[in-house]
Amino acid sequence: MADNRAREASVARKTNETDIKLAFAVDGTGEVKIDTDVPFLNHMLDLFAKHGHFNLEVEARGDVDIDDHHTVEDIGICLGQTLREALGDKKGIKRYASVFVPMDEALAQVVIDVSNRPHFEYRAEYPSAQVGSFQVELVHEFLWKLALEARVTLHVIVHYGRNTHHMIEAVFKALGRALDEATSIDPRVQGVPSTKGVL
């Protein structure tokens, strides 16, 4: 059985490029407070937390006068670190999830294994390189750093779509739902769900 401690964590990360404070609770209600210099990422993080029923607070300032890269990357790092810490020894979790989410004409799939083995696969072809001022290539950067720091195996597939905003939105909604399922407690699981006895 899992212990009863609160599955939550927070981190502060300050570099010459970014200054980030982030708090994350696995067992939340979708309560979100997000303030970053990247409006499109704010929207995506809001969707991720609401659809995953996570509580998420992010305050981030970065060198967006250069571009959004460092801010997006470092938020992914911080979110991954808090997720890993919040899950602790991972006792009782379901571990795996596979979720499809449509967003109008777009369909995205996220498959996750909370495995303590970081790996990222990404299959997506977007019609445009930008959504507003946001560079679409940064979606890859965010997801890869999240998977790396959380030490999860993450596969993201955008099966089709015509609107880049819709396609990315489907990804973040599916990510929230998949992570919610994979981290949920299954009362049938004794210890951790691994024949190794540890995750």
C-alpha positions as CSV (number, residue, x, y, z in Angstrom):
1,M,0.0,0.0,0.0
2,A,1.1,3.6,-0.6
3,D,1.8,5.9,2.3
4,N,-0.4,8.8,3.2
5,R,2.0,11.7,2.7
6,A,1.1,14.5,0.4
7,R,2.3,14.0,-3.1
8,E,3.6,17.5,-3.8
9,A,6.8,19.3,-4.2
10,S,8.2,22.7,-5.1
11,V,11.4,24.0,-6.6
12,A,13.2,27.3,-7.1
13,R,15.6,27.6,-10.0
14,K,17.6,30.8,-10.7
15,T,20.2,31.0,-13.5
16,N,21.6,33.9,-15.6
17,E,18.8,33.1,-18.0
18,T,15.8,32.4,-15.9
19,D,14.3,32.8,-12.5
20,I,11.6,30.2,-11.8
21,K,9.5,29.2,-8.8
22,L,7.2,26.1,-9.3
23,A,5.0,24.1,-7.0
24,F,3.2,20.9,-8.1
25,A,0.7,18.7,-6.4
26,V,-0.2,15.3,-7.9
27,D,-3.4,14.9,-6.0
28,G,-5.0,18.2,-6.7
29,T,-8.2,19.7,-8.1
30,G,-6.9,21.6,-11.1
31,E,-6.1,24.7,-9.2
32,V,-3.7,26.8,-11.3
33,K,-1.7,30.0,-10.8
34,I,0.6,30.6,-13.8
35,D,2.6,33.7,-14.5
36,T,5.4,33.4,-17.1
37,D,6.7,35.6,-19.9
38,V,5.4,33.0,-22.5
39,P,1.6,33.4,-22.9
40,F,1.1,30.4,-25.1
41,L,2.9,28.2,-22.6
42,N,0.8,29.7,-19.8
43,H,-2.3,28.5,-21.8
44,M,-0.8,25.0,-22.3
45,L,0.2,24.5,-18.7
46,D,-3.3,25.6,-17.6
47,L,-4.8,22.9,-19.9
48,F,-2.3,20.3,-18.6
49,A,-3.1,20.9,-14.9
50,K,-6.8,21.3,-15.4
51,H,-7.2,18.1,-17.4
52,G,-4.8,16.2,-15.1
53,H,-6.5,17.5,-11.9
54,F,-3.1,18.7,-10.7
55,N,-2.4,21.9,-8.6
56,L,0.2,23.9,-10.3
57,E,1.8,27.2,-9.5
58,V,4.5,28.7,-11.8
59,E,6.2,32.1,-11.6
60,A,8.9,32.5,-14.2
61,R,10.9,35.4,-15.6
62,G,13.4,34.7,-18.4
63,D,15.5,36.2,-21.2
64,V,12.6,36.4,-23.7
65,D,14.2,39.4,-25.3
66,I,16.4,36.8,-26.9
67,D,13.7,34.2,-27.4
68,D,11.4,31.9,-25.3
69,H,13.8,28.9,-25.4
70,H,15.4,29.1,-22.0
71,T,12.2,29.9,-20.2
72,V,10.3,27.0,-21.8
73,E,13.2,24.6,-21.3
74,D,13.7,25.5,-17.6
75,I,10.0,25.3,-16.8
76,G,10.1,21.8,-18.2
77,I,13.1,21.0,-16.0
78,C,11.4,22.3,-12.9
79,L,8.1,20.5,-13.6
80,G,9.9,17.3,-14.1
81,Q,11.9,17.7,-10.9
82,T,8.8,18.4,-8.8
83,L,6.9,15.5,-10.3
84,R,9.7,13.1,-9.5
85,E,10.0,14.4,-5.9
86,A,6.3,14.4,-5.4
87,L,5.9,10.7,-6.4
88,G,8.5,9.6,-3.9
89,D,9.0,5.8,-4.0
90,K,6.0,5.4,-6.3
91,K,4.4,2.7,-4.2
92,G,0.9,1.8,-5.3
93,I,0.8,3.8,-8.6
94,K,-0.7,2.4,-11.8
95,R,2.6,3.3,-13.6
96,Y,1.3,3.1,-17.2
97,A,-1.2,5.1,-19.2
98,S,-2.2,5.6,-22.8
99,V,-4.6,8.4,-23.6
100,F,-6.0,9.8,-26.9
101,V,-7.4,13.3,-26.9
102,P,-9.1,15.0,-29.8
103,M,-9.2,18.8,-30.3
104,D,-11.6,19.5,-33.1
105,E,-9.8,18.1,-36.2
106,A,-6.6,17.2,-34.3
107,L,-5.9,13.9,-32.5
108,A,-3.0,13.4,-30.1
109,Q,-1.9,10.4,-28.1
110,V,0.3,10.3,-25.0
111,V,1.7,7.0,-23.7
112,I,3.6,7.1,-20.4
113,D,5.6,4.8,-18.1
114,V,6.6,6.2,-14.7
115,S,9.6,3.9,-14.9
116,N,12.6,5.8,-13.5
117,R,14.1,5.4,-17.0
118,P,14.0,8.7,-18.9
119,H,13.1,8.3,-22.6
120,F,11.3,10.5,-25.0
121,E,9.8,9.7,-28.4
122,Y,8.0,12.4,-30.4
123,R,6.0,12.0,-33.6
124,A,4.5,15.3,-34.8
125,E,4.4,17.3,-38.0
126,Y,2.8,20.7,-37.6
127,P,1.5,22.9,-40.4
128,S,3.2,26.0,-39.1
129,A,6.5,26.8,-37.3
130,Q,4.9,29.3,-34.9
131,V,1.7,29.9,-33.0
132,G,1.6,33.6,-32.5
133,S,5.1,34.4,-31.3
134,F,5.6,30.9,-29.9
135,Q,8.1,28.7,-31.7
136,V,6.5,25.2,-32.2
137,E,9.9,23.5,-31.8
138,L,9.8,24.4,-28.1
139,V,7.1,21.9,-27.5
140,H,9.7,19.2,-28.1
141,E,12.2,20.9,-25.8
142,F,9.6,21.2,-23.0
143,L,8.4,17.6,-23.2
144,W,11.9,16.2,-23.5
145,K,13.2,18.0,-20.4
146,L,10.1,17.1,-18.5
147,A,10.6,13.4,-19.3
148,L,14.3,13.6,-18.5
149,E,14.0,15.3,-15.1
150,A,10.9,13.3,-14.1
151,R,12.7,10.1,-15.2
152,V,9.7,8.8,-17.1
153,T,9.3,7.1,-20.5
154,L,7.1,9.4,-22.6
155,H,5.8,8.8,-26.1
156,V,3.9,11.6,-27.8
157,I,2.2,11.1,-31.1
158,V,0.1,13.7,-33.0
159,H,-1.8,11.5,-35.4
160,Y,-3.2,14.3,-37.5
161,G,-4.6,17.8,-37.5
162,R,-4.7,21.0,-39.6
163,N,-4.5,23.7,-37.0
164,T,-1.2,23.9,-35.1
165,H,-2.7,25.4,-32.0
166,H,-5.3,22.6,-31.8
167,M,-2.6,19.9,-32.3
168,I,-0.4,21.2,-29.5
169,E,-3.5,21.8,-27.2
170,A,-4.4,18.1,-27.7
171,V,-0.9,17.1,-26.7
172,F,-1.0,19.0,-23.4
173,K,-4.5,17.8,-22.6
174,A,-3.5,14.2,-23.3
175,L,-0.3,14.7,-21.2
176,G,-2.4,15.8,-18.2
177,R,-4.8,12.9,-18.5
178,A,-2.1,10.3,-19.1
179,L,0.0,11.5,-16.2
180,D,-3.1,11.6,-13.9
181,E,-3.9,8.0,-14.8
182,A,-0.3,6.7,-14.5
183,T,0.2,8.3,-11.1
184,S,-3.1,7.3,-9.6
185,I,-3.1,4.8,-6.8
186,D,-4.4,1.3,-7.5
187,P,-5.4,-0.5,-4.3
188,R,-4.5,-3.8,-5.9
189,V,-0.8,-2.8,-6.2
190,Q,1.4,-4.0,-3.3
191,G,4.6,-2.0,-3.2
192,V,5.7,-0.8,-6.6
193,P,4.4,-2.1,-9.9
194,S,7.7,-3.7,-11.0
195,T,9.1,-7.2,-10.8
196,K,12.4,-5.5,-9.8
197,G,10.8,-4.4,-6.5
198,V,11.8,-0.8,-7.1
199,L,11.1,2.0,-9.6
